[in-house]
Amino acid sequence: MNEQFYEVLHRRRDVRGEFTGEPVDEAVLTRVLTAAHAAPSVGLSQPWDFVLVRDPETREAFAKHVHEERAIFADSLDGERAETFSRIKIEGIRESGLGIVVTYDEQRGAPAVLGRHAIADAGLYSVCLAIQNLWLAATAEGLGVGWVSFYREPVLADLLGIPAGIRPVAWLCVGPVTALATAPDLERHGWRRRAPLAQVLHHERFSHHDQGSE
């Protein structure tokens, strides 16, 4: 068993507050992006692009938009949920120093994308595989990654000049970290707990008997 691989997989975290602000070494960044680009894709369409964002003004503009969206979500919460969320940091856009925006081009390889005719989202799944490759490679290199999800796609597309028809799937905050947390932030703050494997495992047919159990 390759213990080193599993150690990296379980050490991976969604980083928000541990970035040092130091730049990412160019050779390391190239290795990480090469790993992302090596991901499998439906019909070998490779429907992703990577936009590297270092400009402080761009990152500041995006951070302000994200915090506006955070406020909208916070207003939808009540009671204990609102109190818990108020303590959770949702991004490290300014602190990380580097944003990697991963996009999805549905027309890449079209019109005949082998394997996508029955599952329209297969190309989007491919982009997520590239993101996972990037994340694991970054973790192996000692970097932190944080996936920012509090944004509106048209706002980010306009900010980065992303053409119509291409979707921004993720803004990833990437950079050196002081350390990686031993448990996910949302678990540590009491937002949710990780479900045991047995709770989500089914044999032969989907069963409902154990859903929602502790």
C-alpha positions in Angstrom: 0.0 0.0 0.0 1.3 3.4 -0.9 0.9 5.1 2.5 2.3 8.4 1.3 -0.6 8.9 -1.2 -3.3 8.2 1.4 -1.5 10.5 3.9 -1.7 13.3 1.4 -5.3 12.6 0.6 -6.4 12.7 4.2 -4.2 15.7 5.1 -5.8 17.8 2.3 -7.9 20.7 3.8 -9.9 23.6 2.5 -7.7 26.4 3.8 -8.9 29.8 4.8 -6.8 31.3 7.6 -3.4 29.6 7.5 -1.9 31.3 4.4 1.5 33.0 5.0 1.2 35.3 2.0 4.5 34.1 0.6 4.7 33.6 -3.2 4.4 30.1 -4.7 7.7 28.9 -6.2 7.3 28.9 -10.0 8.7 25.3 -10.4 6.3 24.1 -7.8 3.4 25.9 -9.4 4.2 24.3 -12.8 4.2 20.8 -11.2 0.9 21.5 -9.6 -0.7 22.8 -12.8 0.8 19.9 -14.8 -0.9 17.5 -12.4 -4.2 19.3 -12.8 -3.8 19.2 -16.6 -3.2 15.4 -16.4 -6.7 14.7 -15.1 -9.0 12.4 -17.0 -11.7 14.1 -19.1 -14.7 13.0 -21.1 -13.7 12.3 -24.7 -10.2 13.7 -23.8 -11.8 17.1 -24.3 -9.7 18.7 -21.5 -12.4 21.4 -21.1 -10.5 23.4 -18.5 -8.4 26.6 -18.4 -6.5 28.0 -15.5 -6.4 31.8 -14.9 -3.6 32.8 -12.5 -4.6 35.9 -10.6 -2.0 37.8 -8.6 -3.0 41.4 -9.1 -3.9 42.9 -5.6 -6.7 45.1 -7.1 -8.4 42.2 -8.8 -8.2 40.0 -5.7 -9.5 42.9 -3.6 -12.5 43.4 -5.9 -13.3 39.7 -5.8 -12.9 39.6 -2.0 -15.4 42.5 -1.6 -17.9 40.7 -3.9 -17.5 37.5 -1.9 -18.2 39.3 1.4 -21.3 40.8 -0.1 -22.5 37.3 -0.9 -21.5 36.1 2.6 -23.7 38.8 4.1 -26.7 37.6 1.9 -26.2 34.1 3.1 -25.8 35.2 6.7 -29.1 37.1 6.5 -30.9 33.8 5.6 -29.7 32.1 8.9 -31.4 32.2 12.3 -30.4 31.4 15.8 -27.6 28.9 16.5 -26.8 28.5 12.8 -26.3 32.3 12.4 -24.1 32.4 15.5 -22.0 29.4 14.2 -21.6 30.9 10.7 -20.5 34.3 12.2 -17.3 32.6 13.5 -16.4 30.8 10.2 -13.9 32.4 7.8 -15.0 31.5 4.3 -11.9 32.6 2.1 -8.3 33.5 2.0 -8.3 35.6 -1.2 -6.1 38.4 0.1 -3.9 36.3 2.4 -3.0 33.6 -0.2 -1.5 36.0 -2.8 -2.5 33.7 -5.7 -5.9 32.9 -7.1 -6.3 30.1 -9.6 -9.6 30.3 -11.4 -10.5 27.0 -13.1 -13.0 27.3 -16.0 -15.2 25.0 -18.0 -15.5 25.3 -21.8 -18.5 23.2 -23.0 -17.4 23.7 -26.6 -14.0 22.2 -26.1 -13.9 19.1 -28.4 -17.4 19.7 -29.7 -19.6 18.9 -31.4 -18.7 15.2 -31.0 -17.5 14.8 -27.4 -17.1 11.1 -27.0 -19.0 9.9 -23.9 -21.0 13.1 -23.3 -24.1 12.5 -25.4 -26.1 11.0 -22.6 -24.7 12.9 -19.6 -24.5 16.6 -20.4 -22.6 17.4 -17.2 -19.7 14.9 -17.9 -17.5 17.8 -19.0 -18.2 19.7 -15.8 -17.3 16.5 -13.8 -14.0 16.5 -15.8 -13.1 20.0 -14.6 -13.8 18.9 -11.0 -11.3 16.0 -11.5 -8.7 18.5 -12.6 -9.4 20.6 -9.5 -8.9 17.5 -7.3 -5.6 16.7 -9.0 -4.5 20.3 -8.4 -5.5 20.1 -4.8 -3.8 16.9 -4.0 -0.6 17.9 -5.8 -0.6 21.2 -3.9 -1.0 19.4 -0.7 1.9 17.1 -1.5 4.0 20.2 -2.2 3.2 21.7 1.2 0.8 24.3 -0.2 -2.7 25.1 1.0 -5.8 25.4 -1.2 -9.1 27.0 -0.5 -12.1 26.8 -2.8 -14.2 30.0 -2.7 -17.8 29.4 -3.5 -19.5 32.6 -2.4 -19.7 34.3 -5.7 -21.9 34.9 -8.7 -20.5 33.5 -11.9 -21.3 36.5 -14.1 -19.5 38.8 -11.7 -16.3 36.7 -11.7 -16.5 36.3 -15.5 -16.8 40.0 -16.0 -13.9 40.7 -13.5 -11.5 38.4 -15.4 -12.8 38.9 -19.0 -14.0 35.3 -19.3 -15.8 34.9 -22.7 -19.5 34.1 -22.9 -20.1 30.3 -22.8 -17.2 29.6 -20.5 -18.1 29.0 -16.9 -15.8 29.9 -13.9 -16.1 26.7 -11.8 -13.7 27.6 -9.0 -11.6 30.4 -7.5 -8.9 28.5 -5.7 -6.8 30.4 -3.1 -3.3 28.8 -3.3 -0.1 29.5 -1.3 2.3 28.4 1.4 0.7 27.8 4.8 1.8 27.8 8.4 0.2 24.4 8.8 -2.8 22.4 7.7 -5.6 21.9 10.3 -6.0 18.4 11.6 -9.8 18.6 11.0 -11.9 20.6 8.5 -12.9 24.1 9.6 -16.6 23.4 9.3 -16.2 20.4 11.6 -14.1 22.3 14.1 -16.7 25.1 14.2 -19.6 22.7 14.7 -21.3 23.4 11.3 -21.4 19.8 10.3 -19.7 16.5 11.0 -18.2 14.0 8.5 -20.6 11.1 8.0 -19.1 7.6 8.5 -18.6 5.5 5.4 -21.2 3.0 6.5 -23.9 5.7 6.4 -23.4 6.3 2.7 -22.5 2.8 1.5 -25.1 0.7 -0.3 -25.0 -2.8 -1.9 -26.7 -3.7 -5.1 -29.6 -1.2 -4.7 -30.0 2.2 -3.1 -31.4 1.8 0.4 -32.8 4.4 2.8 -32.8 2.5 6.1 -29.7 4.2 7.5 -29.9 7.7 6.1 -29.8 10.3 8.8 -28.5 8.0 11.5 -25.8 9.1 13.9 
